Structures are given as structure tokens and as C-alpha cells.
Amino acid sequence: MPRMLDDRAKTLLKALVERYIADGQPVGSRTLSRASGLELSAATIRNVMADLEELGLIASPHTSAGRVPTARGYRLFVDTMLTAHPLNLDELARVAPEVAAARSHLHPDQPQRVIAQAAQMLSSLSSFVGVVTAPRKAGVFHHIEFLRLGERRVLVILVAPDGDVQNRVIMTTRDHSQAELAEATSYLNSHYAGLSIEEVRERLKHEIEALRTEIAALMQAAVQAGTEALAESSDHVVVSGERNLLGVQDFGNDLPSLRRLFDVFEHKTELMRLLDTSSRAEGVRIYIGGESQVVPFEELSVVTAPYEVDGRIVGTLGVIGPTRMAYERMIQIVDITARLVGNALSVK
């Protein structure tokens, strides 16, 4: 930003954003004077608005004398002017009775049902789109086997503790005999069985020098194969309420943008990438006006939060809606839903 905003400019920007979120109409200087509570002349307010426009924080639609926030203005508002306090469950039950009702229907032995209900709850509470990723499985080596398929082609068979079997074909740097692969299978099962993929990866960093070259290479290939298999098995995201966006005035008539957006919902791969990034952050994250590059629309924002099961982050959920959304309420909705889902899926 070219220069710092003074308190007066911040107060007017905050008032303008809040007014626009509430009304959806460009905000004029007279309305802004009343909304801000500042005793300023219309000329002074117009000067400050001109400065805010020059900084790229607000814009002037062609059809109105008023101003609207830009994505950059929303970002400054969210980062420095928002005071969203997390609600406890009792407080939220008063604000949104449907949450209290939903709590009694979330059962840890039915994770897919929990995820589906959470997506519907996010959509219902926000009136926008709710998205939830299914819990990530803990990647654990229970048993591993290598089978020679041909020159430099090896089949890796990974068996999880729950009996789930994943197969991966890998290309090796040199040809291995089946006897060598059997030796590697025996070594890996005796030394690494029962460890998670991350634990194996960490141990490999320290043990790589001591391992024979061919076993080390096969182990690294197996870890990579396990990581990919785990990602595929967890590649599940539930989306609810897409049709809600058809009623949003900001882009309800922009059919090309809506078509692109519905493609994102349908294919879900890009959506998974955004949610996976969010799962590595603590607490609620907000992407505004295309910042995510996954939902690349100036008119859309995404509010996400990771959820934990038994103290471990296993998934992410969030709300996708117009940039003109009530961020304080969305933060509270996403935060409380993440806690509800974590509680519902944790072992009691």
C-alpha cells in the first residue's frame, strides 16, 4: 500500500464496507457520514473517498455516484478491522437453533454422514456453498511387498492395518531381480511395519546412509507410492448448496463465471488443493476475490478452517460465497462447525 491510512480513513472504510455488506448498494458520502458517526463535511468525506479509491480500496461503479469495496478493501477490512469472537456452543445455539438440532444427529461411527450433514449445515447457516473434505486416513505401513513386473518396473503392494490394499507401479533406476525385491520386502516389513508414512519418511532421512543403496531407493519409492495412494483414497470433498449462488445479485446474471465456478465444484480437484492448503494452517483462513487461485473469481470469497479428530487435523471445511458476505458471521459459522465435526468424529 502506498501510504498508511489515518484513523479517519480507516473508520470511513470500515463503515463503507459494513454498509455495503448490509445493503448491497454503492455507498454515497451522505450515507457514509451517518454510518461512520463522524462529524465531517460532505466535501471532507468525498476527499477521503477519493484517497481510498486512489489506493485501490474502493471503486466507483459506472452507474452510481457511490462507492463499493474492492477485493483489496475487503482484505484490509478483514485483516485489521474485524473483531470476530469465537462462539461457544450455547451461544451459537441461540444464534442458530439448527446447529443445536444438528449436534444430536452427528455420529462418529458414520463419518460420511457427518461430513454430508456438516456441508449442508454450512450451506444452510451461510445461505451460500458449504464444502467439507472427508477425514484423511492415517497412512500406516502394515505390510508391503515388491513384485517384479518387467525390466525396471516393480509393483508395490501396500496393505493398511484395516486391510485396505493399494497397488502402485513404480519405475526403478535399475533392474532388480525378484530375489532382491524379496530381500527388500523382508527388510522393510521387519523394520518399518506399523509406522506411519510420515514416521517412515523421517526415519529414512537419518538411516539413508546405513541402508544398502537398492533398499534405500525402493523404500523411498514405497513412501512416495504410499503418499500418493493415501492422497487418492482421501480425495473426497462434499459440496452442498451450489444453487444458492444463482440467487446472489453480484454475479447471478454472469453466466460464464457461474459456468466456470460450477466446473470447479464438479471436478473438485482444484477445490481439494485449496482445502488441503488450508488444513496446514491454524484456525480460520479467508481468501478474498481470487486470492486462492483455485476459486479465481473477483466476486467470490472462501472462508475455511481445519478440523481435528482426537487432536490431529484430518480435514478442512468452509464456506464459498460472494465477496460481499458478512465475514464476522461466516468466521463464526466455519469455526463452530469445525469444532462440531471434530467432536462428532472423535472417539468418546
N, C-alpha and C positions, 0 to 999 in steps of 0.2 A: 504494500500500500504506500503511495507517495508520501503521505504525511499522516500523523496521528490525529484522530478525531478528538475534539474537546468534549466536555461533558454535555454541553448543549446539543451538539450534533448527534451524540450517542443517544440522548433522550429522545430527540426527534426521530431518529432512525428506528429506535425501539417502538415508539408509538406508531410510526408508519407501518412497520411490519405487522404489529399486533392488529392494527385496524384492518389492514388488507387481508390478513388471515381470517379475521372475523367476518368481513363483509364481501370480500372478493371483488371490490370496486377500487379503481385508482383513487388515491388519497390526495385531496387538494389541500392548499395551505390553510384554509379556514377550518376544515375538519381536523387537520393536524394540530392547529392551535388549541382546539378544545380537547383533543385526545391526549396531548402531551402535558397539559396542566401548566405550561409555561406562559407567562405573560409577555408575549413577544408580538411585535407588529407584523402585519402580513408581509411587509417588504423584507424584514429580517428573516422570516421563515422561508420566503422564496429564495433568498440568498443562500441560506444553509442548504436548502434542497438542491440548488444549482451546484453547490460544492459536492454534495453527496452523489449527484449524478455524474459529475466530472470524475469522481473516484470510482465510478462503476458499481456503486452500491444500490442505486435505484435507477429506474428508467422511466421514460415518458412515452406511453402508448400513443400512437398517431391519432387515435380518436378521442383523446381526453386531455384535459389540462392537468389532471392529477398524475401522481407517480406511483409506480409499483416496485417492489424489491426485485433485485436481480439475484441470481444464484450466489453471487459474491456477497450481496447484502444479507441473504439468509444465513450464509456461513458465518459472518461476523456476529449476527444476532444469536445464532445457536452457540457459538464458542464463547461469547463474552456477556451476553445479556439474559441468558435463560437461567432460571432458577427452578429446575425440576427436582423435587424431593421424592425419593422412592416411597411408595405407599406400602404399608403393611397390609396383610390380607383382610383384616377387618375394615380398614379404611376403604380398600378397593371394593369390598362387598357393598358398602354404602353408595359408592360412586357408580358401580356396575354390578347390579344384583345377579346378572347372568354368569359372572365369574364364580360367585359363591355356589350357584347351582351346578356349574361345570365341575367344580372340585370333587363333588361326590361321584362323578362318573369317570374319573381318571383312574385306571387300574394298572399297576406295574406289570402284571402278567400279560397285558395286551398292549405292547409298545406301539404297534402300528395304529391301534385305535386311539391311543393317547396323542400320537402325532397328528392324526387326522382331525381330532377334536380341537387340538391346540391351534391348528391352521384356521379352522372355522371360527374359533373364538377370537383370534386376532383379527380376522376379517369382519366379524360381527361388531366387535368393540370399536374398530377404527373406521368402519364403513369403506375400507379400501381392500387391498390384497394381503392376505396372510400367507407367509411361507415358513416351512419348518423342515429341517433336514432330519432324517432318521438317525437314531443313535449309531455312532461309529462302533464297530466291533473292536474288541481288543485283539490285536494281531499277535497270536501266540503260536510258536512252533511246537506242535505236539509230536509230529513225525514228519520227516522229509525224505524224499527218495529221488535219485537221479537215474534216468534211463537213457541209453544211447539210441538216438533215432537215425543217425547218419553222420557223415563227416562234419564235425563241429556243430552238430545240432543235438541238443540234450533236452529231454522232457523233465521238468521239475514238478514233482507231486508234493503238495503241501497239505497236511492234514491238521485241522484245528482240534482243540480239546472237545468241541461239541460234535465232532465227526464230519464237519464241513470239509469238503475236498476241493482244492483249487489246483488246476494244471496250468503250467506255463512252458512254452517252448523258448529256450534261450540259445543264442549263438555264442560259442566259446572261441577264445583266441587261438586255440589249437585243438586238434582231435584228441579225444580221450577214449581209452578202451573201457569196456564195461567193468573190468576188474578195478580200474582206477576209480570209476564212478561208485562202485560198491564200497570201496575203501573210504571215499569221501562221505558217502551216506552213513556208514557206521560211525565215523568220527564225529560228524555233525550231530547225529542223534544222541550220542553218548555225552557230548559236551554242551549242547545248546537246547536240547528238548526242554520244553516248559517255560522258556524265556520269551518275553515279548519281542517283537521285531525291533523296537527301539533299543531294548537291552542288548540284543544281539549286535545291533549296529554300533553301540557304544563299546562293547567288549572287543569287537573287531578292530576298532581304532588302536587299542592297546596291544592286541595279540597278533596283529597282521605280520609283524616281523618274525614271530616264532612259528607261524604256520607255514607248512610247505606251500610253495607258490600255487600249485594247481588247486589245492584245497582252499586256499585264501580266495582265489579267483572264483571258484564255484560258490563259496559262501557268500561273497559279495553279490554274485548273480542271483543267488537264492533270496537274499534280503531284498534286492530290488524287485524280484518277482513277487515276493510276499507283500511288499508295499503296494504294488500295482493291483494285486488280487484283492487286497483289503479295500483299496480305494474303489474298485469296481463293485464290490459287494455292498459298499456303503453309499453307492451313488443313487441315493433315493431322496427326493425332495417332494413334499406335498405342497401344492398351491391351492388356495381357496379364495374365491371372491373376485376372480378376474373381471367378471362382468360389471363390478362396481365402478371400474374405470370408465365405462361407457357413459356414466352419468356425471363425470367430472367436467365442469364447464371449461376448464383451462385447455383441455385437448380432446374433449368428447367429439368434436367435429373434424379432428385431424386424422382422417382415416389411414394415411400412410404411416404415421407414427404409431397409431394403435396396432396396425398390422405387424410392424416390426416388434412391438412390445409383446404381442401375443405369440410371436415366434419364439421369443426368449422364454416365455412361460412353457411353451410346448416342448422345446428341446431340452431345456433345463440345465444343460451342461455349463453354460456361462453363469447361470444362476448359482449352481453349485460352487463355482470358482469364487464368486463374491462371498457366499456364506462361509466357505472354507477359510477365506482370508479373515473374516470377522471372528471366526472361532479361535483365532490365535491372539485376539485382543481381550482385554479385561473390560467387562461392563458393556454399556450400550454404545454403539457407534452409529454415526449419522453420515450418510453420503448424500450430497445435495447436487441437483442439477447436472447429472452426468459425471460427477467426480469418480464414480466407481468404475467407469469404462465398461461395465457389464450391463448396466441399465443406462445406456448412453443417451439420455433424454434430458434436455434442459428443464423440462416441465415436471420431472419426477424426482422424488427423494426416497431413500431407503433407510429405515431405522432397524438396526439389528442388535442382537445380544446372544452370546453363547449360553448354553445351559449345561449344568453339571449333574452327573449321577454318581452318588457316593464319592463326592469330592473330585471327580475327574470330568473335564469338559468332553462331552461326547457328541455335541451337535450345536446347531445355531437356528435361531428363528428370527422373524422380523415382519415388518410392515412395509409394503411398497405403495406409495400414493403420490398425490400431486405435491409439487414443491410448496404450494400454499396449503400446508397442513398445520394442525395445532401440535407443534413439536413437543411441548411440555406434556400434553396428554399422551402422545404416541410413545414417548420415552417411558412413561409410567406403565402403559399397557404392555409394551415389549418387556420391560424389566419384570413386572409381576408375572407375566405368562412364562418367562424363562424359569422363574423360581417355582411356579406351579408344576411345570413339566418335570423339572428336576426332582421335586418332591414326589411326584406321582410315579416316576420310574425308579427311584432309589429303593433299595432293599430296606424294608421296615424292620 
